[in-house]
Amino acid sequence: MKRCAMQGRTRNIYLIPYMLWIVLFVVAPIALIMYYSMFNIDGAWSLENYRRFFTPVYLSMTLRSFWYAILITGFALLIAYPTAYLLTKTEHKQLWLMLIILPSWINLLLKVYAFIGILGFYGPINSFLRIIGIGSRQILFTGFSFIFVAVYIFIPYMILPVFNALEELNPSLVDAARDLGASPWATFRRVIFPLTVSGVKAGCRAVFIPALSLFMITRLIAGNRVITLGTAIEQHFLVTQDWGMGSTIAVFLIIAMGLTMIMTENGKLVK
Amino acid sequence: MERLSSIYLVGVFIVLYAPIFYLVYYSFNSAGTMYSFEGFTFDWYREVFCDTRLFIILLNTIVIALLSSAISTVIGVLGALAITRVKTKRFRNALLTLNNVMIVSPDVIIGASFLVLFTMIGINLGFGSVLISHIAFSVPIVVLMVLPNLEEMSPTLIDAAQDLGASRWDVLTRVVIPYISPGIFAGFFMALTYSLDDFAVTFFVTGGGFSTLSVEIYSLARRGISLTINALSTLIFLVTLLLVLGYYIISKQGAKPGKAGVRE
């Protein structure tokens, strides 16, 4: 009896700091964002921000941000899937995997900064274009450079979950498909890919949400050519000081995040 | 086919590492640009080491990283202990979901919402707000690193300790914590790298007077190319390599079996 009571009490003691953290830094900030989204720039309570969000300016910005995020996720998957697949076939795969993951430990900003030089007017890419006769052109500060750098940044985050899913795949299933006369493509499409779709989903989730919200890549690489949801939020909070509108965009980003989470949840929607 | 696949893999490797080595290479360029290598120089490194402002920022970054990861490790371990002790499944799932919300939240959202929070409760932007934010976003990863260790721990270990007369404090410090120490260590390391890596959240909650390395690099890079950043990145790259290597070696040792409970 006494021991039960004691256990009850210690459980509460462990919970106190953790619950405090949850309430203060998870629940309260989200609630505050929703609260602020209902104030216009003059500090009056209104739904004006939501009305503004559905005007063509913000809607097209949102759609473009989604389109960029879809392209980035797609290209990252296109490059990462074969890489992960080939990695599982190598001899020292854990070592190779670690080498692939290592660049992702290096500060993001430094890698982005490197591309300012690489894609610059006098950089190696442009020298190469000059040598093969296309001639140098402005690569930096375009939509292309944004997608290119973002894909570069996100590849390791896509490789890891796909690699793990491929590792769990029972190789005898692939052998069985081959024995039954399936072509390599059919084996991939009907056996390998469906069985690793959980890894693909996890990778897409890890890439898609940040692709919507990273603002410093757009600022440094794309100039002001590309405005993602993240850039817009940063702009409203730190430049124009319109916290209400910034919060409104943040609310929609949170909704997008929730939807992405639900859609990529394993074995629930797509089976 | 074999050849083609190794060419592809090597290609991916080259692309992944090229920007890093590109930065390192030009950090030795005396011409001061990121193209046309003129001559070898250590000038940019000298500049990094002579810049007291940069040195203070570096100190800030390290202090914030160590403090925030230590504190978030404590809160995270308590959180993991709390979650394993919650018996109702719904409450437990709710806690885990809230924990994950922080992990998947984009940095902009965390940064913006913390900015609103700090302004609301009147915390001045600067060292304090940055430290609190770093603690806040590192807690969930510590929880996730410690939780599997706690869950695989057999409850009979605790029963045995209690039967042998250990107090609750003894059970915690001499049985549970030694057992989950690999998870605690991994959590601490992850929190450290989260803090060192963070740019967006810090960017939002740092006032004018306080800066960390990431924020400083961003503002330097917005002004254009300066080979001091290259020299700095080379140094950061080396430190990162050492950290990852150290983590790898220690976690290899920690993974050896038969260390649970026998600390002293």
Interface residues (C-beta under 8 A of the other chain):
Chain A: M6 Q7 T10 R11 Y14 L15 P17 Y18 M19 W21 I22 L24 F25 V26 V27 A28 P29 I30 L32 I33 Y36 I79 P82 T83 L86 L87 K89 T90 W96 M98 L99 I100 L102 P103 W105 I106 N107 L108 L109 L110 K111 V112 Y113 A114 F115 I116 G117 I118 G120 Y122 G123 P124 S127 Y152 I155 P156 R205 I209 P210 L212 S213 L214 F215 M216 R219 L220 L229 G230 I233 E234 F237 L238 W243 G246 S247 A250 L253 I254 M257 M261
Chain B: S5 S6 Y8 L9 V12 F13 V15 L16 Y17 A18 P19 I20 Y22 L23 Y26 T33 M34 Y35 S36 I75 L78 G79 L81 A82 I83 R85 V86 L95 L98 N99 V101 M102 V104 S105 P106 D107 V108 I109 I110 A112 S113 F114 L115 V116 L117 M120 A136 F137 V139 V143 R168 T193 L196 D197 F199 A200 F203 F204 L213 S214 I217 Y218 A221 R222 G224 I225 I229 S233 I236 F237 T240 L241 L243 V244 Y248
